[in-house]
């Protein structure tokens, strides 16, 4: 499937991993996960790259970026990898122009996916759950690729057109009640798979933040302002200001980007900061601008736990550390302690199921290498002897898990290992 022929960078990284870990299974799983993603998920077609999420034959804008992030470490000296990443950005920007509200797309206009949903579906769309992070991730990838390799091939006219569309949508969704055209309903008994009020979601008031229908788990938001997604938007809007200034000289759009970033940041500070009786000043997970706040965290990224990983704050930021303590405690309803592992799960999967993604993020945001190494070994120990990561597993018995094949989780494990080894080719 993949056109990436030279895998020597994986072999070299494996050698470095083996030299730094006594458990040889870590290197084995790393190599297997890297090759599995290249061999089974990536399709390079001309100037575009399509990446399936794993056991579902569709491409999520979010997942596809997370699936290739580890390759950024090697792209500077590997033209094949650089070309694959540019192709993914090209593909994503074209799909965003087709529908900026969609989260997942088909490889062709084949009508696969959730075509019965009550929303503005098209044959090329697998699912149309609107999530802020779906639009954040392609911007993040384009910026990180530029900074890592120096390439600017991704910054073409089509890219600028899609960015203009994203900013317009985020501005519009600051005023969701008054101006949003988006509606989504699914005929289901599962409340988290559909939106209330005829597909508009629960009522919100203006905050300066931008509205999201769904979380990165693809579950419906309880309240319309998903805080970690807005924090991610603040980060990528900063990236966009730099891109527009240096690559396009697009002053008018850059001013809109700067204004939007400022409004979202002020909204977070005003509405999403909570004084917790035990943990002090922390971030809420969701708010509605009407006084309601949801205190929790979800395993999927963007999450509150992931804020330093996303670039929103430093690992030692006091408010983040307070929030982290809250998240990694029983005060978070999705934090589980079991016989085989302790970590964060999601309402998207069974109760007391921990996500390998959340364990990887816990390591990637830790100030301590000892914690990183502990979590690497925990991920290896809970793979049910499959040699790859799963979506989630039972905190009491890792042989009970969801999704045999989940490329995002595989690559988050690889990113965690590479963060420890700090390898390059």
C-alpha positions in Angstrom: 0.0 0.0 0.0 2.7 2.5 1.0 5.3 4.0 -1.4 7.8 4.4 1.4 10.5 2.0 0.4 13.5 2.9 2.5 12.8 1.9 6.1 16.4 2.3 7.3 15.3 5.1 9.7 13.1 2.7 11.6 16.0 0.2 11.9 18.3 2.9 13.2 15.7 4.1 15.7 15.2 0.5 16.8 18.9 0.1 17.5 18.9 3.3 19.7 15.8 2.1 21.6 17.3 -1.3 22.3 20.4 0.4 23.6 18.3 2.4 26.1 15.8 -0.2 27.3 16.5 -3.6 28.8 13.1 -4.8 27.7 13.6 -5.8 24.0 9.9 -6.0 23.5 9.8 -2.2 23.5 11.9 -2.0 20.3 10.0 -4.9 18.7 6.6 -3.2 19.2 8.0 0.2 18.1 9.3 -1.3 14.8 6.1 -3.3 14.3 3.9 -0.3 14.8 5.9 2.0 12.5 5.9 -0.6 9.7 2.3 -1.4 10.2 1.2 2.2 9.7 3.4 2.5 6.6 2.2 -0.9 5.2 -1.5 -0.9 6.0 -2.8 2.7 6.3 -1.0 5.0 3.9 -2.0 5.3 0.2 0.1 7.7 -1.8 -1.8 8.8 -5.0 0.0 11.4 -7.0 0.2 14.6 -5.1 -2.1 13.4 -2.3 -1.9 10.9 0.6 -5.0 9.1 2.0 -4.6 7.5 5.4 -7.2 5.0 6.8 -7.6 5.0 10.6 -7.2 1.3 11.0 -10.1 -1.1 11.1 -12.4 1.5 9.6 -11.9 2.2 5.9 -12.1 6.0 6.2 -9.7 8.9 6.9 -10.2 11.1 10.0 -8.6 14.5 9.7 -7.5 14.2 13.3 -6.3 10.6 13.3 -4.4 10.9 10.1 -2.1 13.6 11.5 -1.6 11.7 14.8 -0.7 8.6 12.7 2.2 10.4 10.9 3.5 12.6 13.7 6.4 10.3 14.5 7.6 10.5 10.9 8.2 14.2 11.3 11.3 13.4 13.3 12.9 11.7 10.2 11.4 13.8 7.3 14.2 16.4 7.2 16.6 13.8 5.8 14.1 11.6 4.0 12.4 12.9 0.8 9.9 10.0 0.6 8.6 10.8 4.1 8.5 14.6 3.3 6.6 13.9 0.1 4.1 11.7 1.9 3.4 14.3 4.6 3.0 17.1 2.0 0.6 14.8 0.2 -1.5 14.3 3.3 -1.7 18.1 3.9 -2.8 18.5 0.2 -5.5 15.8 0.7 -6.7 17.3 3.9 -7.0 20.8 2.6 -9.0 19.6 -0.4 -11.3 17.6 1.8 -11.9 20.6 4.1 -13.0 22.6 1.0 -15.5 19.9 0.3 -17.0 20.2 3.7 -15.3 21.9 6.7 -17.8 20.4 9.1 -17.0 16.8 8.3 -14.6 14.8 10.5 -14.0 11.7 8.4 -13.9 11.1 4.6 -14.1 8.2 2.1 -11.3 7.4 -0.2 -13.7 8.1 -3.1 -17.3 9.3 -3.5 -18.6 5.8 -2.8 -21.4 6.7 -0.4 -19.9 4.6 2.4 -20.3 5.6 6.1 -23.1 7.2 7.9 -25.2 8.4 5.0 -28.5 8.1 7.0 -27.5 10.8 9.4 -29.8 13.9 9.4 -27.2 16.4 8.2 -25.9 17.7 4.9 -24.1 14.5 3.8 -22.3 13.8 0.6 -21.0 10.6 -0.9 -17.4 11.4 -0.2 -18.1 11.9 3.6 -17.9 9.0 6.0 -19.1 11.0 9.0 -20.1 14.7 9.6 -19.6 15.2 13.3 -18.2 18.7 13.6 -15.2 18.8 15.9 -12.9 21.8 16.2 -9.8 19.7 16.4 -10.5 18.2 13.0 -9.5 21.6 11.6 -6.7 22.2 14.0 -4.6 19.1 13.2 -3.9 19.8 9.5 -2.7 23.3 10.4 -0.5 21.8 13.1 1.0 19.3 10.7 1.7 21.9 8.0 3.4 24.2 10.5 5.5 21.4 12.2 6.6 20.1 8.8 7.8 23.6 7.8 9.7 24.1 11.0 11.2 20.6 10.9 12.2 20.4 7.3 12.1 23.9 5.9 9.7 22.9 3.1 7.0 25.3 2.1 5.5 23.2 -0.7 2.3 22.7 1.4 1.6 26.5 1.4 -0.1 26.8 -2.0 -3.2 28.6 -3.1 -5.5 25.7 -2.2 -4.1 25.8 1.4 -4.9 29.5 1.7 -8.4 29.0 0.4 -9.0 26.2 3.0 -7.6 28.4 5.8 -9.9 31.2 4.9 -12.8 28.7 5.1 -11.7 27.5 8.5 -11.4 31.0 10.0 -14.8 31.9 8.6 -16.3 28.8 10.2 -14.7 29.4 13.6 -15.9 33.0 13.5 -19.4 31.9 12.6 -19.4 29.3 15.4 -18.5 31.9 18.0 -22.2 32.9 17.5 -23.6 29.3 17.1 -27.1 30.2 18.3 -27.5 33.1 15.8 -25.6 32.2 12.7 -24.6 28.5 12.5 -26.0 26.5 9.6 -24.8 23.2 11.1 -27.3 20.5 12.3 -26.6 16.9 13.1 -28.9 14.1 14.2 -28.5 10.4 14.2 -31.4 8.0 14.6 -30.0 6.1 17.6 -30.7 5.3 21.3 -27.1 6.4 22.1 -27.3 10.0 23.3 -23.6 10.7 22.7 -24.1 10.0 19.0 -26.5 12.8 18.2 -27.2 16.4 19.1 -30.2 17.8 21.0 -32.6 20.6 20.0 -33.1 19.4 16.5 -29.4 18.9 15.9 -28.1 22.2 17.3 -26.8 20.8 20.6 -27.4 22.2 24.1 -28.0 25.9 24.3 -25.0 28.2 24.6 -24.3 31.9 25.1 -21.5 34.0 23.6 -18.1 33.6 25.3 -15.5 34.4 22.6 -14.7 30.7 22.2 -15.8 28.8 19.2 -18.5 26.1 19.4 -18.0 22.3 18.8 -20.7 19.7 18.4 -18.5 16.8 19.2 -15.3 15.8 21.1 -12.3 14.2 19.5 -13.8 10.9 20.7 -16.6 11.6 18.3 -19.0 11.8 21.3 -21.4 14.7 21.6 -20.3 17.6 23.8 -22.4 18.1 26.9 -21.8 21.8 26.7 -20.9 23.5 23.4 -17.5 25.1 24.3 -15.0 22.2 24.4 -12.2 23.9 26.3 -9.1 21.8 25.3 -10.2 22.0 21.6 -10.4 25.8 22.0 -7.0 25.8 23.6 -5.7 23.8 20.6 -7.3 26.4 18.3 -5.4 29.2 20.2 -2.1 27.3 19.4 -2.7 26.7 15.7 -4.0 30.3 15.2 -0.6 31.4 16.5 0.9 29.1 13.9 -1.3 30.5 11.2 -0.4 34.1 12.0 3.2 33.2 11.4 2.4 31.3 8.2 0.3 34.1 6.8 2.9 36.7 7.7 5.9 34.8 6.2 4.4 32.7 3.4 1.5 34.7 2.0 1.7 38.3 3.2 -2.1 38.0 3.8 -2.5 41.0 6.1 -6.3 41.0 6.2 -6.7 37.3 7.0 -3.8 37.6 9.5 -5.7 40.3 11.4 -8.8 38.1 11.6 -6.7 35.3 12.9 -5.1 37.4 15.5 -8.5 38.8 16.6 -10.0 35.4 16.8 -7.1 34.0 18.8 -7.4 36.8 21.3 -11.2 36.4 21.7 -10.9 32.6 22.3 -8.1 33.1 24.8 -10.1 35.7 26.7 -13.1 33.4 26.7 -11.1 30.5 28.1 -9.8 32.7 30.9 -13.2 34.2 31.7 -15.5 31.1 31.5 -13.3 27.9 31.7 -11.2 28.6 34.8 -12.6 27.0 38.0 -11.6 27.2 41.6 -11.7 23.6 42.8 -12.0 23.0 46.6 -9.2 20.4 46.5 -7.0 21.2 43.6 -7.2 24.9 43.4 -7.5 26.8 40.0 -8.1 24.3 37.2 -9.6 24.2 33.7 -13.1 22.9 33.1 -13.5 20.4 30.2 -16.6 22.0 28.7 -18.7 25.1 29.4 -21.7 26.8 27.9 -21.3 30.5 28.8 -24.4 30.2 31.0 -22.7 29.1 34.1 -22.5 25.4 33.5 -19.1 23.7 33.7 -18.2 20.1 33.2 -15.2 18.9 35.3 -13.6 15.8 33.7 -11.1 14.8 31.1 -11.3 12.4 28.2 -8.6 10.1 26.8 -8.8 11.5 23.3 -6.5 14.4 22.2 -7.0 17.3 22.5 -7.6 16.8 26.2 -6.7 18.9 29.2 -3.9 16.4 30.1 -2.4 17.0 26.6 -2.1 20.8 26.9 1.8 21.0 27.0 2.0 18.4 24.3 -0.2 20.6 22.1 1.9 23.7 23.0 -0.7 25.6 25.0 1.4 25.8 28.1 4.5 24.5 29.8 4.7 21.2 31.6 5.3 23.1 34.9 2.6 25.7 34.4 0.9 26.0 37.9 -2.7 25.9 36.6 -1.9 23.0 34.3 -0.3 21.1 37.2 -3.4 21.6 39.3 -5.6 20.4 36.4 -3.3 17.4 35.9 -3.6 16.5 39.6 -7.4 16.6 39.2 -7.4 14.6 36.0 -5.2 11.9 37.5 -7.4 11.4 40.5 -10.8 9.9 41.3 -12.3 13.3 41.0 -12.1 12.8 37.3 -15.0 10.4 36.5 -13.0 8.7 33.8 -9.9 8.0 35.8 -9.7 4.3 36.6 -7.5 2.3 39.0 -7.4 -1.4 38.4 -5.4 -4.6 38.9 -3.2 -4.2 35.8 -3.2 -0.5 35.1 -4.2 3.0 36.2 -5.2 5.7 33.8 -7.8 7.7 31.9 -10.7 6.2 29.8 -13.6 7.7 27.9 -17.4 7.5 27.8 -16.8 6.3 24.3 -15.7 2.9 25.6 -16.8 0.6 28.4 -16.5 1.8 32.0 -13.1 1.1 33.6 -11.4 0.7 30.2 -8.2 2.7 30.0 -6.9 4.1 26.7 -3.2 3.6 25.7 -3.4 7.0 24.0 -4.0 8.6 27.4 -1.1 6.7 29.0 1.1 7.9 26.2 -0.1 11.5 26.7 0.5 11.2 30.4 4.1 10.3 29.6 4.6 13.0 26.9 3.4 15.7 29.3 5.4 14.5 32.3 8.3 16.5 33.7 10.0 13.3 34.8 11.8 10.7 32.6 11.1 8.0 35.3 7.4 8.5 34.7 7.8 8.3 30.9 9.7 5.0 31.2 7.2 3.6 33.7 4.4 4.3 31.2 6.3 2.8 28.2 6.6 -0.4 30.2 2.9 -0.3 31.2 1.9 0.0 27.6 4.0 -3.0 26.7 2.6 -5.0 29.6 -1.0 -4.3 28.7 -1.0 -5.1 25.0 -2.6 -8.5 25.5 0.5 -10.1 23.8 -0.7 -8.7 20.5 2.5 -6.6 19.9 0.5 -3.5 19.1 -1.8 -1.0 21.0 -5.5 -1.1 21.2 -8.2 1.6 21.6 -8.8 0.7 25.2 -8.4 -2.2 27.7 -10.0 -3.4 30.9 -8.1 -1.9 33.9 -8.5 -5.3 35.6 -7.7 -7.6 32.7 -5.8 -6.3 29.6 -7.0 -9.3 27.6 -10.3 -7.6 27.4 -9.9 -4.7 24.9 -11.6 -2.7 22.1 -10.3 -2.5 18.5 -7.8 -5.0 17.4 -6.1 -2.5 15.1 -6.0 1.2 16.0 -3.2 3.1 14.2 -3.5 6.3 16.3 -2.7 4.4 19.5 0.2 2.6 17.8 1.8 5.8 16.8 1.3 7.5 20.1 3.3 4.7 21.6 6.0 5.3 19.1 6.0 9.0 19.8 6.4 8.4 23.5 9.3 6.0 22.9 11.0 8.5 20.5 10.5 11.3 23.1 12.6 9.3 25.5 15.2 8.2 23.0 15.2 11.7 21.3 16.4 9.9 18.2 16.9 11.3 14.7 18.3 9.8 11.5 
